[in-house]
Amino acid sequence: PKPVVTQSLLVKGQRDAERHYQKYRGAGTGTLFASLVSPLVGLIPAIACSATAPKETNLGYPQPELFAQEEYYRGYTQKAKKIKQRKVWANWAIGFGVNIVAVAIISAGQR
């Protein structure tokens, strides 16, 4: 019965992270602004932010007693890091896309 309990705590941690982890916005917004300046400049915060796990103070977990459980903690923190990575790289891609469109418009205007 132990693996069933362990698995359910892991899954509950992942689900709770999907619902409650919201404080990736600083990393995502910083990456977006840097990428709007230059996609190469934006790579610096994108790589740095996606490589680091969210700070515990930013996790927003709902129940400290559950967070103290090893499997729940692992599920929550792993999912939160994936969410942060996904948001950071999506914002980098937006900045990259805006730069490509801007270059295309500028190039078309110079013909």
N, C-alpha and C positions, 0 to 999 in steps of 0.2 A: 504493500500500500504506500510506502514512502515515496517511490518515484511519481506516483499519481499526484500526491500533495505537492511535491517539488515542481512538477510540470505545471500544475495549476497556479502556483505562486509566480512562476516565471512568466506565464501567459498573462496573468492578472497585472503584473508589473508592466509588461509591454502595452497592454490595453490602456492602463492608467496613464502611461507616458503619452500615448496618442491623444488622450483627452485633456491632460493637464499641463503638459510641457509646452509653454508658450514663449519663454524668454530667449529664444534663438534670434529674435528680431534685431537685436543690436549687431550681432555678427552678420546677419543677412543684409541689413541696411548698409552697414559699412562696406561690405563687399560690393554691393550694387553701386554705391557712389564712387568707389575707387575704380570700378569697371567702366563706369560712364566716362571717367577721365581718360582711362586707357585700359583695355583688356589685359595688357601686360602688367600694369600697376595693380589691377584688380586681382591678379593671380596671387599676389603676396598675401593679402588678408584671406583669400579663399583657401589657400593651402594651409595657412596657420590656423584659421578657425575650424576647418574641417578636420584637422589633425588632433585638435584638443577636445577633450570631453567637456560637456557643460559643467559649470561650477555647481556644486551642490545647492548653493543659495538660489540658483536660477531654475532648479528642476521643478519646483511647484508640486511635489508629490502630496497627495491628499491625506495620507495617514502615516505619521511617523513610526507607529508600532509595526506597520507592515514593511516600511522602508528598512527597518532594522533586520528583517528576515533576509538572509543571504540570497536566496533565489529570486525573491521579489525585487531586491536591490539590483541584482544583475540584469533581470529583464527590463526594469525601468530605465536604468542608466544606458544599457546598450541601445534600446529603442530611442531614447532621447538623443544620443549621439548620432544615430542614423537620421533622425528628423532634422537635426541641426545641419548635418552634412548635405542632405537633400536641399534644404532651403538655401544654404550658402551657395552651392553650385548652381541652383536655379537662378539665383540673383546674378551670379557671375555671367551666366548664359544670356540673361536679359541685357546686361550691360554690353556684352559682346555683340549681340544682335543689333542693339541701338547704334553702336559704332559702325557696323557693316552698312546699315541703312543710311547713316549720315555720310559715309564715304561714297556710297552709290549716288546719293542725291547731289553731293558736291561735284563728283566726277561728271555726272550727267549735265550739270549746269555749266561746266567749263568747256563743253564741246561746241 
